[in-house]
Amino acid sequence: MNTSFTSVTEFVLQCVIDSGQRTYTIAALVLIFLISFIGNLLVILVIVINHQHQTPMFIFIAALAVVDMINSTNLIPRMLAAMIYGSLSVSYGPCALQIHIEAHILAVETLLLCLMALDRYVAVVYPLRYPSLVTNRTALACLLQANVIAVIIITPLTILLTELIFCISNSLPSCFCDYPTMVQIACNDDPKFLTYLSTITVIFAFGPLLLILFSYIRITQAALQISSVEGKKKVFSTCLTHLLVVGTIYIPLFLSYMLPGLGIPLSIEAYNTLIIVGNTVPPMLNPIIYSFRNKEIKGSILKLLTGTKPRQEIKNY
């Protein structure tokens, strides 16, 4: 669909998925969306209504659930519409808004994972100082700062988006509005559009990841010095839970960006599959991981569903 850049008011999403897998993909996305929305909503509810869960640790878990709900709601409905109808016309404004929200969510999520790792680092390495260093007020302030940082860093990306010129086509070979895909079909030759994206990707991906790994190396060292077997088990359970969440978020997205960079070509179908998995599966898995591995959250969800009154349990993160 050819058009002059002066008349671009909408984009056409061409969700390139193998036709034989389209029905299964649509069914899987519907299931993922329902599990993600309901699971994260339950996690938020049990933390909000149970005063015993209103601690920094659970505030971060609730914040992650909120981010995951927004992420799923921002992406999956439009993906489903594009797959069901084969193509989907999206006005310029909503398309740009989806890109901005997705970029903001990814930035906040990586910072949040870093905050959760640092929270456990202080709790294990400096247990006596933890109550004074990490409070509910501190946790909320950190969440606010994470969002402010994301706004400051992501806003230039949105401004760059408005500078793109589409003189050949407005058709996006993607299942949702995606900044790198828009740059690829644009007629601009200036490298600044992808250079800035690469810069903030490094900042928000590798920076927090290095801090997370450092935190858990120090946590492991501290855990090995604990004489109690039960104490060691609890600390390593904490590490495993959080690292599982980190892995579900980082691994698919890393593969989608690193494989082409290493010279391994990806078809449009393969790229779209990795992007879909990387952006939709983690929000579904996170509440499941916390529900199964956190006795307090699991118990509170069961009590909420059965209507029984919650009681205090032993903390296990």
WOCORFEN-V239674 format. One record per residue. N is the residue number from 0. RES is the residue in three letters. SS is DSSP state (A for helix, B for strand, O for the rest). NEAR is the number of other C-alpha atoms within 8 Angstrom. Layout:
N,RES,SS,NEAR  N,RES,SS,NEAR
//
This chain:
0,MET,O,6  1,ASN,O,7  2,THR,O,11  3,SER,O,9  4,PHE,A,9  5,THR,A,4  6,SER,A,6  7,VAL,O,11  8,THR,O,6  9,GLU,B,9  10,PHE,B,13  11,VAL,B,11  12,LEU,B,16  13,GLN,O,13  14,CYS,O,14  15,VAL,O,10  16,ILE,O,10  17,ASP,O,7  18,SER,A,6  19,GLY,A,5  20,GLN,A,8  21,ARG,A,10  22,THR,A,8  23,TYR,A,7  24,THR,A,8  25,ILE,A,11  26,ALA,A,8  27,ALA,A,8  28,LEU,A,11  29,VAL,A,9  30,LEU,A,8  31,ILE,A,11  32,PHE,A,13  33,LEU,A,8  34,ILE,A,9  35,SER,A,15  36,PHE,A,11  37,ILE,A,8  38,GLY,A,11  39,ASN,A,15  40,LEU,A,11  41,LEU,A,9  42,VAL,A,14  43,ILE,A,11  44,LEU,A,8  45,VAL,A,13  46,ILE,A,14  47,VAL,A,9  48,ILE,A,6  49,ASN,O,9  50,HIS,A,7  51,GLN,A,6  52,HIS,A,10  53,GLN,O,11  54,THR,O,9  55,PRO,A,11  56,MET,A,9  57,PHE,A,10  58,ILE,A,14  59,PHE,A,12  60,ILE,A,8  61,ALA,A,11  62,ALA,A,8  63,LEU,A,10  64,ALA,A,15  65,VAL,A,11  66,VAL,A,10  67,ASP,A,13  68,MET,A,13  69,ILE,A,9  70,ASN,A,13  71,SER,A,14  72,THR,A,9  73,ASN,A,11  74,LEU,A,11  75,ILE,A,11  76,PRO,A,8  77,ARG,A,10  78,MET,A,11  79,LEU,A,11  80,ALA,A,10  81,ALA,A,15  82,MET,A,13  83,ILE,A,7  84,TYR,A,7  85,GLY,O,8  86,SER,O,11  87,LEU,B,10  88,SER,B,8  89,VAL,B,10  90,SER,B,9  91,TYR,A,10  92,GLY,A,6  93,PRO,A,8  94,CYS,A,11  95,ALA,A,11  96,LEU,A,8  97,GLN,A,11  98,ILE,A,12  99,HIS,A,12  100,ILE,A,9  101,GLU,A,10  102,ALA,A,9  103,HIS,A,12  104,ILE,A,11  105,LEU,A,8  106,ALA,A,10  107,VAL,A,11  108,GLU,A,10  109,THR,A,12  110,LEU,A,11  111,LEU,A,12  112,LEU,A,11  113,CYS,A,12  114,LEU,A,10  115,MET,A,11  116,ALA,A,12  117,LEU,A,10  118,ASP,A,10  119,ARG,A,10  120,TYR,A,13  121,VAL,A,11  122,ALA,A,9  123,VAL,A,11  124,VAL,A,9  125,TYR,O,9  126,PRO,A,9  127,LEU,A,5  128,ARG,A,8  129,TYR,A,10  130,PRO,A,8  131,SER,A,6  132,LEU,A,7  133,VAL,O,10  134,THR,O,10  135,ASN,A,10  136,ARG,A,6  137,THR,A,10  138,ALA,A,12  139,LEU,A,9  140,ALA,A,8  141,CYS,A,9  142,LEU,A,9  143,LEU,A,8  144,GLN,A,8  145,ALA,A,11  146,ASN,A,10  147,VAL,A,8  148,ILE,A,8  149,ALA,A,11  150,VAL,A,9  151,ILE,A,8  152,ILE,A,9  153,ILE,A,11  154,THR,A,9  155,PRO,A,8  156,LEU,A,11  157,THR,A,11  158,ILE,A,8  159,LEU,A,9  160,LEU,A,9  161,THR,A,6  162,GLU,A,6  163,LEU,O,10  164,ILE,O,8  165,PHE,O,13  166,CYS,O,10  167,ILE,O,12  168,SER,O,10  169,ASN,O,13  170,SER,B,10  171,LEU,B,12  172,PRO,O,10  173,SER,O,12  174,CYS,O,13  175,PHE,O,10  176,CYS,O,13  177,ASP,O,8  178,TYR,A,8  179,PRO,A,7  180,THR,A,11  181,MET,A,10  182,VAL,A,11  183,GLN,A,6  184,ILE,A,12  185,ALA,O,12  186,CYS,O,9  187,ASN,O,7  188,ASP,O,4  189,ASP,O,5  190,PRO,O,6  191,LYS,A,6  192,PHE,A,9  193,LEU,A,9  194,THR,A,8  195,TYR,A,9  196,LEU,A,9  197,SER,A,8  198,THR,A,8  199,ILE,A,9  200,THR,A,9  201,VAL,A,9  202,ILE,A,9  203,PHE,A,11  204,ALA,A,9  205,PHE,A,9  206,GLY,A,9  207,PRO,A,13  208,LEU,A,10  209,LEU,A,8  210,LEU,A,9  211,ILE,A,12  212,LEU,A,8  213,PHE,A,8  214,SER,A,11  215,TYR,A,11  216,ILE,A,8  217,ARG,A,10  218,ILE,A,13  219,THR,A,9  220,GLN,A,8  221,ALA,A,10  222,ALA,A,12  223,LEU,A,8  224,GLN,O,6  225,ILE,O,9  226,SER,O,7  227,SER,O,6  228,VAL,A,7  229,GLU,A,6  230,GLY,A,10  231,LYS,A,12  232,LYS,A,8  233,LYS,A,10  234,VAL,A,11  235,PHE,A,10  236,SER,A,10  237,THR,A,11  238,CYS,A,9  239,LEU,A,8  240,THR,A,12  241,HIS,A,10  242,LEU,A,8  243,LEU,A,9  244,VAL,A,12  245,VAL,A,9  246,GLY,A,8  247,THR,A,12  248,ILE,A,11  249,TYR,A,9  250,ILE,A,9  251,PRO,A,12  252,LEU,A,12  253,PHE,A,8  254,LEU,A,9  255,SER,A,11  256,TYR,A,8  257,MET,A,8  258,LEU,A,11  259,PRO,A,10  260,GLY,A,7  261,LEU,O,6  262,GLY,O,6  263,ILE,O,7  264,PRO,O,6  265,LEU,O,9  266,SER,O,6  267,ILE,A,8  268,GLU,A,10  269,ALA,A,8  270,TYR,A,10  271,ASN,A,13  272,THR,A,9  273,LEU,A,12  274,ILE,A,11  275,ILE,A,9  276,VAL,A,10  277,GLY,A,14  278,ASN,A,12  279,THR,A,15  280,VAL,A,11  281,PRO,A,13  282,PRO,A,15  283,MET,A,16  284,LEU,A,11  285,ASN,A,10  286,PRO,A,13  287,ILE,A,9  288,ILE,A,11  289,TYR,A,11  290,SER,A,12  291,PHE,A,8  292,ARG,A,10  293,ASN,O,10  294,LYS,A,12  295,GLU,A,10  296,ILE,A,12  297,LYS,A,12  298,GLY,A,9  299,SER,A,10  300,ILE,A,12  301,LEU,A,8  302,LYS,A,11  303,LEU,A,11  304,LEU,A,6  305,THR,A,6  306,GLY,O,6  307,THR,O,6  308,LYS,O,6  309,PRO,O,9  310,ARG,O,4  311,GLN,O,5  312,GLU,O,6  313,ILE,O,6  314,LYS,O,6  315,ASN,O,8  316,TYR,O,9
//
